[in-house]
Amino acid sequence: MPIMAPVSPGTGAEAAAGAAAGAAAGLTPLLLSRSRGLSRAVARWTPWALSTIVVGAFVYAYYFRTPGGRLAAHDALSLRTFTWYVPWAALIAAVAGFVLLSWRRFWRDPALLLVTAIYSFFVFYKIQIVPEHFWMTRRFLPVILPSACLLMAAAAFYGTWGRRRGNAEPRMARIATWALPIAFAAVVGSMLTTIMVSVR
């Protein structure tokens, strides 16, 4: 069976959000081409706004979102369910990597961060699949899990970004160069152990 199962039709709010996002994507290049000041403001503040939204959504979904009313338990706890595969410390590291990449290198390749953020918002908002691990993992495998690993690696190797030989490095950067990759390897090992145990 294919890994990416079709997502069932969502609510009117989801359809409206998709339509608004499409309209914004279509109108933004036109508006930016007509205003140099607006273009500079967007280039400056988009990474900050995106990282702030992602951090806020992470804090809300992990610590405050609870089932009740029309919000089903498997939707309310979807992010916490994901930590069964990616430990909470690794998830925090992935969010930190997202923020660092947004601040430092967003405009080099915005597609990775935008796809990761948008896909994650829709999946964790409504899982749209049978709430059992065998099926729910199909939502995590295509984008979220690989992106989490890449973002963890970005945070782990942050101390080596842009490093050149002969340049003096602050002590904390030297410590991060060695300590964070070791922590990254430990987290990945923990993830693999969890997955192996689940397969048994």
C-alpha positions in Angstrom: 0.0 0.0 0.0 1.3 3.5 -0.7 2.8 5.5 2.2 0.9 8.6 1.4 -2.8 7.9 1.7 -5.2 10.5 0.3 -6.4 12.9 3.0 -10.1 12.9 3.5 -12.0 16.1 2.9 -11.6 18.4 5.9 -13.8 21.0 7.5 -14.9 24.4 6.1 -12.2 26.1 8.2 -9.5 23.9 6.5 -10.8 24.7 3.1 -10.9 28.4 3.8 -7.4 28.3 5.1 -6.2 26.5 2.0 -8.0 29.0 -0.2 -6.5 32.0 1.7 -3.0 30.5 1.5 -3.4 30.0 -2.3 -4.7 33.5 -2.7 -1.8 35.0 -0.6 0.8 32.9 -2.6 -0.7 34.3 -5.9 -0.9 37.9 -4.8 2.3 38.3 -2.9 4.7 38.4 -5.9 2.5 41.0 -7.6 2.5 43.2 -4.5 6.2 42.8 -3.8 7.1 43.7 -7.4 5.3 47.1 -7.0 6.7 48.2 -3.7 10.4 48.1 -2.8 9.8 49.1 0.8 7.2 46.3 1.2 9.7 43.8 -0.4 12.4 44.8 2.1 10.0 44.5 5.0 8.8 41.0 3.9 12.4 39.8 3.3 13.4 41.0 6.8 10.4 40.0 8.9 9.1 36.8 7.2 11.8 34.5 8.9 11.1 36.0 12.3 7.3 35.8 11.9 7.5 32.2 10.6 9.7 31.0 13.5 7.5 32.8 16.0 4.4 31.1 14.7 6.1 27.7 14.7 7.4 28.1 18.3 4.0 29.3 19.5 2.1 26.5 17.8 4.6 24.0 19.2 4.1 25.3 22.8 0.3 25.3 22.4 0.1 21.8 20.8 2.5 20.1 23.2 1.6 21.8 26.5 -1.9 23.2 26.3 -4.0 21.5 23.6 -6.5 19.1 25.3 -9.4 17.1 23.9 -12.9 18.4 24.5 -16.1 19.3 22.5 -15.5 18.7 18.8 -11.7 18.2 19.3 -11.0 14.5 19.3 -8.4 13.1 21.6 -6.2 11.8 18.8 -6.2 15.2 17.2 -5.5 17.1 20.4 -2.7 14.8 21.3 -1.2 14.4 17.8 2.0 16.2 18.6 2.5 14.3 21.8 1.8 11.1 19.9 4.7 12.0 17.5 7.1 12.1 20.5 6.6 8.3 20.7 8.9 8.2 17.7 10.9 11.4 18.3 11.7 12.0 22.0 10.5 15.4 23.4 14.1 16.6 23.7 14.7 15.8 20.0 11.5 17.6 19.1 12.7 20.7 21.0 16.0 20.4 19.1 14.2 20.2 15.8 12.2 23.3 16.6 15.4 25.1 17.6 17.0 24.0 14.3 14.0 25.4 12.5 14.4 28.7 14.3 18.1 28.9 13.6 17.7 28.1 9.9 14.8 30.7 9.6 16.9 33.4 11.2 20.2 32.6 9.4 19.4 31.0 6.0 15.7 31.2 5.3 16.0 32.9 1.9 18.7 30.5 0.6 16.1 27.8 0.3 12.7 28.7 1.8 10.9 25.7 0.3 12.2 23.3 3.0 11.0 25.4 5.9 7.7 26.4 4.3 6.8 22.9 3.3 7.7 21.5 6.7 5.8 24.2 8.6 2.6 24.1 6.4 2.5 20.3 6.2 3.0 19.9 9.9 0.3 22.4 10.7 -2.3 20.6 8.7 -1.3 17.1 9.9 -1.1 17.9 13.6 -4.3 20.0 13.4 -6.3 17.0 12.1 -4.7 13.6 11.7 -7.4 12.6 9.1 -6.7 8.9 9.5 -7.5 6.0 11.8 -6.0 6.9 15.2 -3.7 3.9 15.5 0.1 4.0 15.3 0.3 1.8 12.2 -1.9 4.3 10.2 -0.8 7.5 11.9 2.8 6.9 11.0 1.8 7.2 7.4 1.2 10.9 8.0 4.6 11.4 9.6 6.9 9.5 7.2 6.8 11.6 4.0 7.7 15.0 5.4 7.6 15.4 9.1 10.0 12.7 10.3 12.7 13.4 7.7 12.4 17.1 8.3 12.7 16.7 12.0 15.9 14.7 11.5 17.4 17.4 9.2 16.4 20.2 11.6 17.9 18.3 14.6 21.1 18.0 12.6 21.1 21.7 11.8 20.8 22.5 15.5 23.4 19.9 16.5 26.0 21.2 14.0 25.1 24.9 14.5 28.6 25.5 15.9 30.2 24.6 12.6 28.1 26.8 10.4 30.2 29.1 8.3 33.4 28.0 10.1 36.7 28.6 8.2 40.1 27.5 9.1 42.3 30.0 10.9 39.3 31.9 12.3 39.2 32.2 16.1 36.1 30.6 17.6 34.4 31.5 20.8 34.7 28.9 23.5 30.9 28.1 23.4 31.1 27.5 19.7 34.0 25.0 20.2 32.0 23.2 22.9 28.9 23.1 20.7 31.0 21.7 17.8 31.7 18.5 19.9 28.9 18.3 22.4 25.8 18.8 20.2 26.7 16.2 17.6 27.2 13.7 20.4 23.8 14.6 21.8 22.3 14.3 18.2 23.8 10.8 17.8 22.3 9.8 21.2 18.9 11.1 20.2 18.9 9.3 16.9 20.0 6.1 18.6 17.1 6.5 21.0 14.7 7.0 18.1 16.0 3.9 16.3 15.6 1.8 19.5 12.0 3.0 19.9 11.2 2.1 16.3 12.8 -1.4 16.6 10.9 -2.1 19.9 7.7 -1.1 18.2 8.3 -3.4 15.2 8.7 -6.3 17.6 
